[in-house]
Amino acid sequence: MDDLTKADLIKTSWGIHRVVEERLLGHPATRDSNDWLDKQRLLLADMAIHLLQTALKPGDIELDKLRNNLHAVLTISDQFLPHAGLKQATANIYDGG
C-alpha cells in the first residue's frame, strides 16, 4: 500500500475516532450497570482504531505503540471471550521488548 493511501486511511480514521470517543465519553454506563458491556464495545472500537493508526503509520512500526494497542484490545476483549485467556496473553506482549 502506498503512503498516500495510508495517509488517507489514517485521516479517515481520525474522524471515526472522534465520533466513537464522543459516544464513549458520553455513555452513562458504570461498571455495575446493565449497559457496561455496551460501553466496553465502544472502548474496544476506540482501541482498534488506535491499532489501525499504529499499523498504517508510514515508516517502521513503533513497537511500543503496537504493544500498548494490543494490550488494550486483548484486555477489553477478554470480557467478551472470557475462556480464551486473552488477558493472560497480554503478559507475553512485553516480554523481551
C-alpha positions in Angstrom: 0.0 0.0 0.0 1.4 3.4 -0.9 2.0 6.2 1.6 -0.8 8.4 0.1 -3.4 5.6 0.7 -2.1 5.0 4.2 -2.3 8.7 5.0 -5.8 8.9 3.6 -6.9 5.9 5.8 -5.3 7.4 8.9 -7.1 10.8 8.2 -10.4 9.0 7.8 -9.8 7.0 11.0 -9.4 10.2 13.0 -12.9 11.3 12.0 -14.3 7.9 13.0 -12.2 8.0 16.2 -13.7 11.4 17.1 -17.3 10.1 16.8 -16.6 6.9 18.7 -14.8 8.7 21.5 -17.6 11.2 21.9 -20.1 8.4 22.3 -17.8 6.6 24.7 -17.3 9.7 26.9 -21.0 10.5 26.8 -22.1 6.9 27.6 -23.8 6.9 31.1 -22.9 3.3 32.0 -21.0 2.5 35.1 -19.1 -0.8 35.8 -22.1 -2.3 37.7 -24.8 -1.2 35.2 -26.5 -3.3 32.6 -25.1 -1.2 29.8 -21.5 -1.7 30.9 -20.7 -4.1 28.0 -22.2 -1.7 25.5 -19.7 1.0 26.7 -16.9 -1.5 26.6 -17.7 -2.2 22.9 -17.2 1.5 22.2 -13.9 1.4 24.1 -12.8 -1.7 22.1 -13.7 0.2 18.9 -11.6 3.2 20.1 -8.6 1.0 20.8 -9.0 -0.9 17.5 -8.8 2.5 15.7 -5.6 3.3 17.5 -4.2 -0.1 16.4 -5.2 0.7 12.8 -3.3 4.0 13.1 -0.2 2.4 14.5 -0.2 -0.3 11.8 -0.6 2.2 8.9 1.7 5.0 10.1 4.4 5.5 7.5 7.9 4.2 8.4 8.8 1.5 10.8 6.1 0.3 13.1 6.5 1.7 16.6 6.8 -1.5 18.7 5.9 0.2 22.0 2.7 1.6 20.5 1.9 -1.8 18.9 2.4 -3.5 22.3 0.2 -1.0 24.1 -2.5 -1.2 21.4 -2.6 -5.0 21.5 -2.6 -5.0 25.3 -5.7 -2.7 25.3 -7.5 -4.7 22.7 -6.8 -8.0 24.3 -7.7 -6.8 27.8 -11.0 -5.3 26.7 -11.8 -8.3 24.5 -11.3 -10.7 27.5 -14.7 -9.5 28.8 -16.4 -10.9 25.7 -14.3 -14.0 25.4 -13.5 -14.9 29.0 -12.5 -18.5 28.2 -9.9 -17.5 25.6 -7.3 -16.4 28.1 -6.7 -13.1 26.3 -5.9 -11.1 29.5 -3.3 -13.7 30.4 -1.8 -13.5 26.9 -1.0 -9.8 27.4 1.8 -10.7 29.8 3.8 -12.0 26.9 3.5 -8.9 24.9 6.0 -7.0 26.9 8.5 -9.9 27.4 11.8 -9.3 25.7 11.0 -5.9 24.5 
